[in-house]
Amino acid sequence: MIGFIHRTAKGRMKISMKRLSKYTIVAFLAIFLLMPNVNAQTDLKKIGQTGLQFLKVDMHARAAGMGGASIMTMGGADALFYNPAGTAEMETGLDFFASQVGWIADISYLATGVTKTMGNLGTVGVSLITANYGDIVGTRVDAGSEDGYVTTGNLGVNASAVGLTWARALSDKFRFGGTVKYASQQLGESLMPETNKTKTNQVGGFAYDFGTMFYPGFKSLKLGMSFTNFSEQFKYEEEAFELPLTFKLGVAMNLFDLISGPSNSSLNFEVNAIHPRDYTERVHLGGEFLYGNMLALRGGYKTNYDQESFSMGFGIKMSGFRVDYAYSAMGDFDGISRITVGASF
C-alpha cells in the first residue's frame, strides 16, 4: 500500500514538473515576443536617467565578441557580470578570469572574478571592476591670474564595484543565482569658496543582481533571465539618480543539434531581449563556433544603440588556460578592444 502511494505521488510529481516546464517555456516565449513592443508607441528613450554607467560595459571578451548576448552561454567565473546563475555551470572546482577593456576617451576598465564550487552548498564567487578615467585636471576661478583661473591638479576621478555571488543548481534543469555588490564613484575634490574647505564628491551603495537558467529538455535549448543593478537611489548632493537597472531575457542553443556539423564542434547561438531603465528596448545577437573545445570564433550584433553595432572575436583554450579577444565597433569613436585571460583548476 505504501509503495503504491509512493509511486502515485512520484508520478504526480513528474506530471507537475512536465506541466511546469511547458508553462515556463510559454511564459519565456511570451515575454520574449512582447518585450520589443514595450514603449514602442511613445518611443521614449529615457536617456540620462541613470548613473555609474560603467556597470553596463561588457567586461568579458567572450561576451563582447558575441555582441553582448551572454546570459546563457557564459559559465563559471565568466558569468559573474552577466547572469549569476551561470556560475553554477562550473565543470571544475575553481575558475578565474581577468579582463582589460580599452574604452573610449582614454577610459579603461579592469575586471576580475573567481568562483569555487562548494558541493551541495552551491557555487560562490567574488568579482571586482575598477575604472580608470585618465588624467582630468581640475581648475578654480582666480581673478588675479592672467587666464582667470588656476589649475588644482589631477581630480583623481575613479569608480569601482566589488561583488559576492552565490548560485546553485536546484535541479538538473534549473539554476538560480544572486549577487550583492558595492558600487562607488568619486568625481574628485572641490574647493568650497564660502568655507575654503575641500569637499570630496563621492557616492556609493549596494546593488543586487539576480538570474535564472532553465533547460526545458529539448536538445541543448536553454532559457534564462537576469536582473542587474537593482538598488535604491544614489545621491551626490540634492538630486538623486538611479543605477542602470537592466532586465534581460535569453534563448540559446547549439545549432548543430538541428543541422549536421562536425562531431567535435559546436555552433552556439544566443538571442537576448534587453529592457534597460535608461533607453528603449534592444536586442543582442551572438554566435560562437567552437572547434574541438580549443578554438572559438565569434560574432555578434547589437540593435538600437547610438554607437555600438557589430563585434567579433576569438578564443583559445588549452590545458585549462584560456585567452579571449574581442573587437567592437563604436560608431564615431575608435573600435573597442578587450582581452581576457582565465584558468580552471
N, C-alpha and C positions, 0 to 999 in steps of 0.2 A: 504493500500500500504506500509506504514511504517512498519507495523507488518510483512508483507511478507518479506521485505528486511532484517529485524532483524532476522527472523527465518532462512533465507537463509545464512546470514553471520555467524550465530551461527552454522548452520550445516556444513558450510565450515571449521570453526574453529575446530570442532570436528574431521572432516576428516583429517585436517592438523595435529592435535595432535596425531591421530592414526598413521599416516604415520611417524611422528617424533619419536614416540615410537618404531615402527618397525625398523627404521633406527638406532636408538640409540642401540637397542638390537643387531643388526647385527654388528655395529661398536665395541661394547664391546666384543662380541664373537670373532671377527676377531683379535682384539688386543690381547686378552687373549690367543688365539691359536698361534699367531705368535711370541709373546714375548720370549718364551723359546728358539727360534731359533736364536735370535739376538746374534751375536758374536760367534755362535756355531762353525763356520769354523776356526776361529783363536784361540778360547778358551783363550782369553786374560782376565786375572783376575784383572788387574789394581790395584793390592794390593799396599797399602801405598801411595795412591794419595790424601787422604783426612785427615783432622784433626778434632779435637773436637769430637772424636769417642763416647763420652758419649751420644751424641744426637741420636745414633742408638739403645741404650739399651731399651728393653721393661721395662717401668716403672710401669705398672699396672699388678697386679697378675692375673686378669681375662684374659687379653690379653696373658700373658706369658703362662698360663695354656692351652690355645688353640693354642700353637705353633706360636704365633705372628700373627695369622690370625684374624685381628681385625679391619679392616677399615669399616666393615659393622655392626657387632654385638655390638660394643661399642656405648653407647648413653649417653647424658648428659655430666657431667664433666669427666667421664671416657674416652670420645673420644678426649679430648684435645690434647693428644700427638700422635694421630693416624689418625684421619680424622676430621678436624674442622666441616664439615657438620653434623657429628653425634651429635654435641651439640644441634642441632635443634630438636632432637628426645626426648627432655625432657618431662616427664609426670608430673613434679611438678614445682613449682616456683623457687626453689633453690636447687642446687645439689653440693655436696662437696666430695672430697676424699683425702687421704694421703697415700703414699706408702713408704716402706723401702725395698731396694734391697741390699742383701749381695753379691757383685760381687767377682771376682777372685782377688788374690794377696792382700787381706785385703782392697780392694776398696769397698766403699759403696755409695749408692745414696739415697737421699730423694727427693720425688716428691709430689707435692700437686696441687690441682686445684679446682676452684669453678666456677659454671655457674649460670646465672639467666635469666629467661625469661623476655622480655621487651615488651610483647604484639605484636602488628603489626610491631614493630621495629626489632623483631627477638630475638636472644639469645646472650648474651655477657659472656665472660669467662676470667679468669686470671689463669695463670699456672706458676709454679716455679720448677726448678730442681737444686739441689746442689750436687756436687761431693766431696767426702772425700777420698783422696788418701793415708791417713795414714801418719805416720812419715817418711819423707825422709830426711836423714841427708846430709847436704852439706859439701864439702871439698874444700880446695885450696892448691896449691903447696907451700911447705915451706922447702927449702933445709936445713935449720938449725935444723929441727926436726928429731927425730930418724926414723920415718916412711917416711919422705919426704913430708908429708902433715899434715895439721891440720884441724879439723872439724870446721865448721862455724855455726852449729846449724840446727834446722829444716828449710827446704826450704819454707815451707808454700805453697805447691802446692795445687791448688783448681780450680774448674770450676763451672759455673752456667749458667742458661738460664731462663729468665723471659719472658712470652708471654701474649699478649692480643688478644682474639679471638672474632670474630663475625660470626654468622650463621643465616640463615633464610630459612624457607620453602617457596619456590617461588610458589609452587602449592601443591596439595595433593600427588603428585608423585615425586617431585624434591626438593632436598635440596642442598644448597651451603654454604660454609663457608671458612674463611681465618684466618690466624694467623700472627701477626707481633711479632717477639721476638728478644731480645738482648741476644746474647750468648758470653761468655767470658771465658778465661782460663789464669791462672797465673802459671808459672813454676818456681817460686821462684826468688831469687835475685842473682846477680853475681857481684863479685868484679873485676873491670877492672884494670889490673896491670899498664897500662900506666898512668892512672889518679888517681888511688887509690880511685875511687868513686864506689858506689854501684848502680847497674842498675837493675830495675825490668823487668823481662821477662813476659810481659802481652800482650794479644791480645783480641780484642772484636769487635763486629759489629752486624748489623741487618741481620736477616734471615726471610724467609717467607714460610708459609705452605698454601696449597690450597686443597680443597676437594669437592667432589660431592657425592650425593646418589640419586638413581633413582629406583622407583617402576614401573616396566613395566606393572603390572596389572595381572600377573599370580600368584595366591595364595599369598604366603608370599615372593616370589622371590625378591631379592634386588641386584642391581648392583651399583658399586661405584669405584671411583678412588681418589688418593691423590698424591700430590707432597709435599715433605717435605725437608726443609733445602736449599731452593733456596736463593742464596746470591752472593755478589761479593767475590773476593778473599780476604783472610786474610793473614797477613804477620807479622812475628816477627822481622826479620832483612832484609835479602836481597831476600830470596826465598819465593815466595807467595805459598799458598796452598788453596784448595777448601774445603768447608764443604761437608759432606756426603749426597749429593743430592740423593733422592730416589723417584722413581715412582712406585706406587702400583695400581694394578687393582684387584678388588674383586667381587666375587659372593657369595651370602649367601641365605639360605632358611631354614625354619623349615621342616625337612624331614617328620614329622608326617602329613604334608599336602598331602604327596604322599603315605604313608603307614599308616596303622592303629596303633594308640598308645593311651595311657591313655588320657582321655579328659582334665585332669587338668595338663598336662605336655607338654613339647616341646623338640624337638631334633634339636638344631640349628647346622648347618654345614656351614663352610665358607672355601673358597679357595682364596688365594691371589697369584698373579704372581708379582714378585719383580724385578725391574730393578734398581740396585744400581750403583752409579758412580764408586765405588771402587772394584767391583767384577763382576763376570758373573751372569747370571740370576738365580733366586732362586724361590722356591715355598713354601708357608706356608699352612699347612692343619690344621684345628681345628674343634673340635666338643664340644658341651655342652648339657648335659641332664639336663633339669630344671624341677623339680618336685614341683607342687603347688606354683610356683613363690616364693619358700622359700629355697630349697636346690638345688645346682648345682654341677654336676660332670663334669670335663673337661679333655680333652686330645688333644694333638697336635703333629705335626712333622714339622721340617724344613729341606729342602733339600739343598745340595750344600754348606754346611758350614764345616769349618775345625774342629770345636769342638762341636758346638750346634747340637742337633738332636731332641730327643723326650722330651715331657714335660707333666705334669699332674697337676691337681689342683682341688680345690673345693671352694664353696662359700655358705654362709648362709645369708639370708635376713629376717629380722623381724621388723615390726613396723617402716619402713622407714630407718632402720640402716642395714648395710651390712658389712661382713668381707669376704675377699677372700685370698686364699693362693695358691701358685704355686711352683712346683719344676721343674727345668730344668736341664737336663744332660749337662755336659760341657767337655766331652771327657777326656783329660789328667788331667783336674782340678777337684776339688770337685764340686758337684752339686750346683746350684744356688737356693736360697730360696727367695721368695718375699711374702710380706704380705701387704694387702691394707685394709683400713677401710674407710667407706663412709657413708653418710647420705643424705636423700632427705626430703625436707620440702615443 
